[in-house]
Amino acid sequence: MIRLVVYPCMLLLLSCAADQDQPVNQQNAGKHQAYKKIDKPCMTISPDHMARITGGSYTPLYGKDSTLVSVTDFYIDVYPVTNHQYQQFLSGIPIWQKSKVIELYADDHYLSGWLNDTMYPSDVKSSSPVTTISWFAARAYCDCLGKRLPTLDEWEYVAMADATNADARRLDSYNQYILDQYEKPQSYQNEVGKALPNYWGVHDLHGLVWEWMEDFSAVMISGESRKDGSNDPDMFCGSGSLGSSDKMNYAAFMRYAFRGSLKANYSIRNLGFRCVKDKESNEPDQ
């Protein structure tokens, strides 16, 4: 019990201590001509399994007055992107190989451990999630397939499901399951698809790797008010949880704190991604 109680304080301090000058995602994208949003798919990668998500509304952990947020229908990759899939991408789009990628778009840890520009070590599973990928690289991969990175609301909307409920966040068993998954060491080395799918048929949203969002820094547990001059005591780091819709959702606190510490060029060992795409306008509603 003590272990669970201390999580929010530790994680909120981490988030508030993060660099508050971190770049907003899209601000860096236009600083160099080598990074351009791809207007049409540039390649196909197989397998390409996606699940259709029926839109709806949900209350996020953080937001203005914890109001309902609407999510429209979309498709999401059933699994995180794997080493083999990313290897195919690198072979076809060499500007994202680690010897060629621009420093602005990926730090020194990008594809660390790979033997060269297109090969990962023999002891790394081809069906394990690719990691040490920057936000820019993940975004380029999705663009190349005619997809995009999920928004924070889209990802959280799908991830709040367990095997039988579209929204299982109020179940103690759901939150404990996620916390137990997060505690497993080196889970990024495991293969995708080994855990049971959730209500939507989507695998590995918890317990395998953290995942990049399109707007990963859109919600900040802010103000380091000891430095920014704010007189609002609720904005101090230690009181950051006061603005949350569910003060007992420790798993969500962990995700928000981790996202708040990121910059778009970071490449982290346990950070991967998956893609989504919009429903076509002529598709029938479900």
Residue pairs with C-beta under 8 A, 6 or more apart in sequence:
4 179
4 250
7 250
7 253
7 254
8 241
8 247
8 250
8 253
9 238
11 253
11 254
11 256
11 257
11 258
12 221
12 237
12 238
12 240
12 241
12 253
12 257
13 237
13 238
14 257
14 258
14 260
14 261
15 220
15 221
15 237
15 240
15 256
15 257
15 260
15 261
16 221
16 222
16 223
16 224
16 237
16 240
16 260
17 224
17 237
18 260
18 261
18 262
19 263
20 220
20 222
20 224
22 217
22 262
22 263
22 264
23 263
23 264
24 217
25 135
25 214
25 215
25 216
25 217
25 264
28 35
28 104
28 105
28 136
28 264
28 265
29 35
29 37
29 136
29 139
31 104
32 102
32 104
32 105
34 95
34 102
34 105
35 102
35 104
35 105
35 136
35 140
37 143
38 140
38 143
38 144
40 146
41 144
41 145
41 146
42 92
42 93
42 144
43 88
43 89
43 92
43 93
43 144
43 145
44 145
45 85
45 88
45 89
45 145
48 77
48 145
49 77
49 78
49 79
50 75
50 76
50 77
50 78
50 277
51 75
51 76
51 77
51 78
51 200
51 201
51 202
52 73
52 74
52 75
52 279
52 286
53 71
53 73
53 74
53 75
53 76
53 154
53 157
53 158
53 200
54 73
54 286
55 70
55 71
55 72
55 73
55 74
56 70
56 71
56 157
56 166
57 68
57 69
57 70
57 71
58 68
58 69
58 71
58 153
58 156
58 157
58 160
58 167
59 66
59 67
59 68
59 69
59 245
60 66
60 69
60 152
60 153
60 156
60 219
60 245
61 156
61 244
61 245
61 246
61 249
61 252
61 253
61 256
62 219
62 221
62 243
62 244
62 245
62 256
63 69
63 219
63 245
66 243
66 244
66 245
69 153
71 153
71 154
71 157
72 278
72 279
73 279
73 283
73 285
73 286
74 154
74 276
74 277
74 278
74 279
75 276
75 277
75 278
75 279
76 150
76 154
76 158
76 200
76 202
76 274
76 275
76 276
77 147
77 274
77 275
77 276
78 193
78 197
78 201
78 202
78 203
79 129
79 192
79 193
79 203
79 204
79 274
80 129
80 130
80 192
80 204
80 208
80 209
80 211
80 272
80 273
80 274
81 129
81 130
81 138
81 141
81 272
81 273
81 274
81 275
82 126
82 127
82 128
82 129
82 130
82 192
83 120
83 124
83 125
83 126
83 127
83 128
83 129
83 130
84 126
84 127
85 130
86 130
86 133
86 141
87 118
87 119
87 120
87 126
89 96
89 141
89 144
90 96
90 97
90 117
90 118
91 118
92 144
93 140
93 144
94 100
94 117
95 101
96 137
96 140
96 141
97 117
97 118
98 106
98 110
98 111
98 114
98 117
99 116
99 117
100 117
101 110
101 137
103 265
104 136
104 265
105 134
105 136
105 137
105 264
105 265
106 134
106 136
106 137
106 265
106 267
107 134
107 265
107 266
107 267
109 132
109 266
109 267
109 268
109 269
110 132
110 133
110 134
110 137
110 267
111 132
111 133
111 267
112 132
112 267
112 269
113 120
113 121
113 124
113 132
114 120
114 121
115 121
120 126
124 189
125 189
125 191
127 191
127 192
127 193
128 188
128 189
128 190
128 191
128 192
129 188
129 192
129 204
129 208
129 209
129 272
130 272
131 188
131 209
131 268
131 269
131 270
131 271
131 272
132 267
132 268
132 269
132 271
133 141
133 212
133 267
133 271
133 272
133 273
134 264
134 265
134 266
134 267
135 149
135 212
135 216
135 262
135 264
135 265
135 266
136 264
136 265
137 267
138 149
138 212
138 273
139 148
139 149
139 212
139 214
141 273
141 275
142 148
142 149
142 273
142 275
142 276
145 275
146 277
147 275
147 276
147 277
148 214
148 275
148 276
148 277
149 212
149 213
149 214
149 273
149 275
149 276
150 158
150 211
150 213
150 214
150 274
150 275
150 276
151 213
151 214
151 215
152 213
152 214
152 215
152 216
152 218
152 219
152 259
154 276
155 205
155 211
155 213
156 252
158 198
158 200
158 202
158 205
159 198
159 205
159 206
160 166
160 167
160 168
160 169
161 167
161 168
161 198
161 199
161 200
161 202
162 168
162 171
162 173
162 174
162 177
162 198
162 199
163 196
163 197
163 198
163 199
164 199
165 171
165 174
165 199
166 199
166 200
168 174
168 199
169 175
169 246
169 249
169 252
175 248
175 249
175 250
175 251
177 206
178 206
178 207
178 251
179 250
179 251
180 207
181 187
181 206
181 207
182 206
182 207
182 251
182 254
184 207
187 207
187 208
187 209
187 270
188 208
188 209
188 269
188 270
188 272
190 208
192 203
192 204
192 208
193 203
193 204
194 203
194 204
195 203
195 204
195 207
195 208
196 203
197 203
198 205
205 211
206 251
208 272
209 270
209 271
209 272
210 255
210 258
210 268
210 270
210 271
210 272
211 271
211 272
211 273
211 274
212 271
212 272
212 273
213 259
216 259
216 262
217 259
217 260
217 262
219 256
219 259
219 260
220 260
221 237
221 240
221 243
221 256
221 257
221 260
222 235
222 240
223 230
223 232
223 235
223 236
224 237
225 231
225 232
225 233
225 235
225 236
226 236
233 239
234 242
234 243
241 247
241 253
244 252
244 253
246 252
262 268
262 271
